[in-house]
Structure formats: structure tokens, C-alpha cells
Amino acid sequence: MSLGISLVSMSKVLKTMGKDDSLTIRVNDDSDSIVIAMESR
């Protein structure tokens, strides 16, 4: 399965996270989209 995520864009998102934050990426097999959820702790 190819998600088609730009690594440049994803790295910008990851740089905004703190060391205790969490990131969840959800992909449905029958969908053409992903859900990225960041949680601050």
C-alpha cells in the first residue's frame, strides 16, 4: 500500500512535536485518505 505522503511535509509536521507528544496515523484500506492525529502531553 502506498500512502503518497510527502516526506518533506511529514518532516515539517514532526518537527513541531515535543519529546513527550504522540502521533497516530490511521489509514483505512477502503479509503484514499489518512488521518494524522497529534497529541500534546
PDB file of N, CA, C and O in Angstrom, chain B, residues numbered from 101:
ATOM      1  N   MET B 101       0.848  -1.176   0.000  1.00  0.00           N
ATOM      2  CA  MET B 101       0.000   0.000   0.000  1.00  0.00           C
ATOM      3  C   MET B 101       0.889   1.234   0.000  1.00  0.00           C
ATOM      4  O   MET B 101       1.772   1.373   0.847  1.00  0.00           O
ATOM      5  N   SER B 102       0.661   2.095  -0.919  1.00  0.00           N
ATOM      6  CA  SER B 102       1.383   3.355  -0.996  1.00  0.00           C
ATOM      7  C   SER B 102       0.500   4.469  -0.441  1.00  0.00           C
ATOM      8  O   SER B 102      -0.648   4.626  -0.857  1.00  0.00           O
ATOM      9  N   LEU B 103       1.046   5.245   0.507  1.00  0.00           N
ATOM     10  CA  LEU B 103       0.265   6.320   1.120  1.00  0.00           C
ATOM     11  C   LEU B 103       0.412   7.642   0.382  1.00  0.00           C
ATOM     12  O   LEU B 103      -0.469   8.496   0.474  1.00  0.00           O
ATOM     13  N   GLY B 104       1.494   7.823  -0.338  1.00  0.00           N
ATOM     14  CA  GLY B 104       1.691   9.056  -1.086  1.00  0.00           C
ATOM     15  C   GLY B 104       1.910  10.276  -0.212  1.00  0.00           C
ATOM     16  O   GLY B 104       1.436  11.365  -0.535  1.00  0.00           O
ATOM     17  N   ILE B 105       2.622  10.106   0.890  1.00  0.00           N
ATOM     18  CA  ILE B 105       2.900  11.213   1.806  1.00  0.00           C
ATOM     19  C   ILE B 105       4.226  11.858   1.407  1.00  0.00           C
ATOM     20  O   ILE B 105       5.225  11.167   1.212  1.00  0.00           O
ATOM     21  N   SER B 106       4.230  13.164   1.288  1.00  0.00           N
ATOM     22  CA  SER B 106       5.464  13.896   1.015  1.00  0.00           C
ATOM     23  C   SER B 106       6.345  13.852   2.262  1.00  0.00           C
ATOM     24  O   SER B 106       5.929  14.278   3.339  1.00  0.00           O
ATOM     25  N   LEU B 107       7.561  13.336   2.110  1.00  0.00           N
ATOM     26  CA  LEU B 107       8.460  13.254   3.260  1.00  0.00           C
ATOM     27  C   LEU B 107       8.880  14.629   3.750  1.00  0.00           C
ATOM     28  O   LEU B 107       9.117  14.813   4.944  1.00  0.00           O
ATOM     29  N   VAL B 108       8.976  15.586   2.857  1.00  0.00           N
ATOM     30  CA  VAL B 108       9.310  16.957   3.258  1.00  0.00           C
ATOM     31  C   VAL B 108       8.198  17.519   4.140  1.00  0.00           C
ATOM     32  O   VAL B 108       8.469  18.104   5.189  1.00  0.00           O
ATOM     33  N   SER B 109       6.954  17.343   3.716  1.00  0.00           N
ATOM     34  CA  SER B 109       5.816  17.829   4.504  1.00  0.00           C
ATOM     35  C   SER B 109       5.708  17.094   5.832  1.00  0.00           C
ATOM     36  O   SER B 109       5.441  17.709   6.864  1.00  0.00           O
ATOM     37  N   MET B 110       5.916  15.772   5.811  1.00  0.00           N
ATOM     38  CA  MET B 110       5.824  14.986   7.039  1.00  0.00           C
ATOM     39  C   MET B 110       6.913  15.391   8.025  1.00  0.00           C
ATOM     40  O   MET B 110       6.666  15.427   9.230  1.00  0.00           O
ATOM     41  N   SER B 111       8.111  15.696   7.538  1.00  0.00           N
ATOM     42  CA  SER B 111       9.184  16.112   8.438  1.00  0.00           C
ATOM     43  C   SER B 111       8.870  17.452   9.093  1.00  0.00           C
ATOM     44  O   SER B 111       9.244  17.674  10.245  1.00  0.00           O
ATOM     45  N   LYS B 112       8.188  18.349   8.380  1.00  0.00           N
ATOM     46  CA  LYS B 112       7.785  19.630   8.965  1.00  0.00           C
ATOM     47  C   LYS B 112       6.783  19.416  10.092  1.00  0.00           C
ATOM     48  O   LYS B 112       6.845  20.095  11.117  1.00  0.00           O
ATOM     49  N   VAL B 113       5.864  18.478   9.906  1.00  0.00           N
ATOM     50  CA  VAL B 113       4.889  18.153  10.954  1.00  0.00           C
ATOM     51  C   VAL B 113       5.605  17.575  12.166  1.00  0.00           C
ATOM     52  O   VAL B 113       5.325  17.967  13.299  1.00  0.00           O
ATOM     53  N   LEU B 114       6.519  16.653  11.936  1.00  0.00           N
ATOM     54  CA  LEU B 114       7.222  16.006  13.043  1.00  0.00           C
ATOM     55  C   LEU B 114       8.089  16.984  13.832  1.00  0.00           C
ATOM     56  O   LEU B 114       8.257  16.817  15.040  1.00  0.00           O
ATOM     57  N   LYS B 115       8.637  17.994  13.176  1.00  0.00           N
ATOM     58  CA  LYS B 115       9.476  18.979  13.858  1.00  0.00           C
ATOM     59  C   LYS B 115       8.682  19.854  14.821  1.00  0.00           C
ATOM     60  O   LYS B 115       9.265  20.464  15.717  1.00  0.00           O
ATOM     61  N   THR B 116       7.368  19.925  14.653  1.00  0.00           N
ATOM     62  CA  THR B 116       6.549  20.736  15.554  1.00  0.00           C
ATOM     63  C   THR B 116       6.218  20.005  16.849  1.00  0.00           C
ATOM     64  O   THR B 116       5.687  20.601  17.786  1.00  0.00           O
ATOM     65  N   MET B 117       6.528  18.722  16.900  1.00  0.00           N
ATOM     66  CA  MET B 117       6.169  17.920  18.068  1.00  0.00           C
ATOM     67  C   MET B 117       7.217  18.035  19.164  1.00  0.00           C
ATOM     68  O   MET B 117       8.409  18.193  18.898  1.00  0.00           O
ATOM     69  N   GLY B 118       6.744  17.951  20.401  1.00  0.00           N
ATOM     70  CA  GLY B 118       7.630  17.915  21.548  1.00  0.00           C
ATOM     71  C   GLY B 118       8.056  16.490  21.840  1.00  0.00           C
ATOM     72  O   GLY B 118       7.519  15.551  21.252  1.00  0.00           O
ATOM     73  N   LYS B 119       9.012  16.313  22.736  1.00  0.00           N
ATOM     74  CA  LYS B 119       9.547  14.975  23.006  1.00  0.00           C
ATOM     75  C   LYS B 119       8.537  14.051  23.680  1.00  0.00           C
ATOM     76  O   LYS B 119       8.668  12.831  23.580  1.00  0.00           O
ATOM     77  N   ASP B 120       7.540  14.597  24.359  1.00  0.00           N
ATOM     78  CA  ASP B 120       6.536  13.769  25.029  1.00  0.00           C
ATOM     79  C   ASP B 120       5.228  13.663  24.248  1.00  0.00           C
ATOM     80  O   ASP B 120       4.293  13.008  24.707  1.00  0.00           O
ATOM     81  N   ASP B 121       5.145  14.292  23.081  1.00  0.00           N
ATOM     82  CA  ASP B 121       3.934  14.249  22.266  1.00  0.00           C
ATOM     83  C   ASP B 121       3.820  12.901  21.557  1.00  0.00           C
ATOM     84  O   ASP B 121       4.806  12.181  21.402  1.00  0.00           O
ATOM     85  N   SER B 122       2.607  12.573  21.131  1.00  0.00           N
ATOM     86  CA  SER B 122       2.409  11.328  20.389  1.00  0.00           C
ATOM     87  C   SER B 122       1.760  11.625  19.045  1.00  0.00           C
ATOM     88  O   SER B 122       1.048  12.615  18.882  1.00  0.00           O
ATOM     89  N   LEU B 123       2.022  10.751  18.099  1.00  0.00           N
ATOM     90  CA  LEU B 123       1.499  10.885  16.742  1.00  0.00           C
ATOM     91  C   LEU B 123       0.823   9.573  16.362  1.00  0.00           C
ATOM     92  O   LEU B 123       1.407   8.500  16.511  1.00  0.00           O
ATOM     93  N   THR B 124      -0.407   9.666  15.872  1.00  0.00           N
ATOM     94  CA  THR B 124      -1.142   8.495  15.407  1.00  0.00           C
ATOM     95  C   THR B 124      -1.499   8.705  13.946  1.00  0.00           C
ATOM     96  O   THR B 124      -2.048   9.742  13.573  1.00  0.00           O
ATOM     97  N   ILE B 125      -1.184   7.717  13.127  1.00  0.00           N
ATOM     98  CA  ILE B 125      -1.533   7.758  11.704  1.00  0.00           C
ATOM     99  C   ILE B 125      -2.489   6.607  11.436  1.00  0.00           C
ATOM    100  O   ILE B 125      -2.155   5.444  11.661  1.00  0.00           O
ATOM    101  N   ARG B 126      -3.684   6.942  10.951  1.00  0.00           N
ATOM    102  CA  ARG B 126      -4.693   5.922  10.650  1.00  0.00           C
ATOM    103  C   ARG B 126      -4.980   5.906   9.154  1.00  0.00           C
ATOM    104  O   ARG B 126      -5.173   6.949   8.529  1.00  0.00           O
ATOM    105  N   VAL B 127      -5.003   4.703   8.598  1.00  0.00           N
ATOM    106  CA  VAL B 127      -5.310   4.521   7.182  1.00  0.00           C
ATOM    107  C   VAL B 127      -6.350   3.417   7.067  1.00  0.00           C
ATOM    108  O   VAL B 127      -6.176   2.334   7.626  1.00  0.00           O
ATOM    109  N   ASN B 128      -7.422   3.688   6.350  1.00  0.00           N
ATOM    110  CA  ASN B 128      -8.416   2.662   6.071  1.00  0.00           C
ATOM    111  C   ASN B 128      -8.100   2.034   4.722  1.00  0.00           C
ATOM    112  O   ASN B 128      -7.732   2.735   3.780  1.00  0.00           O
ATOM    113  N   ASP B 129      -8.243   0.716   4.626  1.00  0.00           N
ATOM    114  CA  ASP B 129      -7.962   0.018   3.371  1.00  0.00           C
ATOM    115  C   ASP B 129      -8.877   0.472   2.242  1.00  0.00           C
ATOM    116  O   ASP B 129      -8.474   0.470   1.078  1.00  0.00           O
ATOM    117  N   ASP B 130     -10.097   0.857   2.573  1.00  0.00           N
ATOM    118  CA  ASP B 130     -11.067   1.214   1.540  1.00  0.00           C
ATOM    119  C   ASP B 130     -11.176   2.723   1.308  1.00  0.00           C
ATOM    120  O   ASP B 130     -12.134   3.190   0.691  1.00  0.00           O
ATOM    121  N   SER B 131     -10.203   3.480   1.800  1.00  0.00           N
ATOM    122  CA  SER B 131     -10.260   4.935   1.676  1.00  0.00           C
ATOM    123  C   SER B 131      -9.008   5.450   0.977  1.00  0.00           C
ATOM    124  O   SER B 131      -7.974   4.782   0.963  1.00  0.00           O
ATOM    125  N   ASP B 132      -9.112   6.632   0.405  1.00  0.00           N
ATOM    126  CA  ASP B 132      -7.946   7.238  -0.232  1.00  0.00           C
ATOM    127  C   ASP B 132      -7.398   8.398   0.596  1.00  0.00           C
ATOM    128  O   ASP B 132      -6.763   9.310   0.066  1.00  0.00           O
ATOM    129  N   SER B 133      -7.651   8.349   1.895  1.00  0.00           N
ATOM    130  CA  SER B 133      -7.162   9.407   2.771  1.00  0.00           C
ATOM    131  C   SER B 133      -6.577   8.808   4.046  1.00  0.00           C
ATOM    132  O   SER B 133      -6.826   7.651   4.383  1.00  0.00           O
ATOM    133  N   ILE B 134      -5.793   9.627   4.745  1.00  0.00           N
ATOM    134  CA  ILE B 134      -5.232   9.228   6.029  1.00  0.00           C
ATOM    135  C   ILE B 134      -5.635  10.257   7.077  1.00  0.00           C
ATOM    136  O   ILE B 134      -5.982  11.393   6.754  1.00  0.00           O
ATOM    137  N   VAL B 135      -5.582   9.838   8.330  1.00  0.00           N
ATOM    138  CA  VAL B 135      -5.848  10.736   9.448  1.00  0.00           C
ATOM    139  C   VAL B 135      -4.581  10.785  10.293  1.00  0.00           C
ATOM    140  O   VAL B 135      -4.086   9.752  10.744  1.00  0.00           O
ATOM    141  N   ILE B 136      -4.065  11.979  10.502  1.00  0.00           N
ATOM    142  CA  ILE B 136      -2.887  12.172  11.342  1.00  0.00           C
ATOM    143  C   ILE B 136      -3.333  12.949  12.571  1.00  0.00           C
ATOM    144  O   ILE B 136      -3.828  14.071  12.464  1.00  0.00           O
ATOM    145  N   ALA B 137      -3.154  12.342  13.741  1.00  0.00           N
ATOM    146  CA  ALA B 137      -3.560  12.979  14.994  1.00  0.00           C
ATOM    147  C   ALA B 137      -2.331  13.173  15.877  1.00  0.00           C
ATOM    148  O   ALA B 137      -1.595  12.227  16.158  1.00  0.00           O
ATOM    149  N   MET B 138      -2.122  14.416  16.310  1.00  0.00           N
ATOM    150  CA  MET B 138      -1.034  14.731  17.227  1.00  0.00           C
ATOM    151  C   MET B 138      -1.636  15.027  18.590  1.00  0.00           C
ATOM    152  O   MET B 138      -2.647  15.721  18.697  1.00  0.00           O
ATOM    153  N   GLU B 139      -1.004  14.493  19.633  1.00  0.00           N
ATOM    154  CA  GLU B 139      -1.488  14.721  20.992  1.00  0.00           C
ATOM    155  C   GLU B 139      -0.349  15.270  21.839  1.00  0.00           C
ATOM    156  O   GLU B 139       0.743  14.702  21.883  1.00  0.00           O
ATOM    157  N   SER B 140      -0.620  16.370  22.501  1.00  0.00           N
ATOM    158  CA  SER B 140       0.365  17.003  23.363  1.00  0.00           C
ATOM    159  C   SER B 140       0.197  16.473  24.778  1.00  0.00           C
ATOM    160  O   SER B 140      -0.923  16.325  25.267  1.00  0.00           O
ATOM    161  N   ARG B 141       1.310  16.191  25.429  1.00  0.00           N
ATOM    162  CA  ARG B 141       1.242  15.656  26.801  1.00  0.00           C
ATOM    163  C   ARG B 141       1.894  16.582  27.771  1.00  0.00           C
ATOM    164  O   ARG B 141       1.931  16.296  28.968  1.00  0.00           O
TER     165      ARG B 141
END
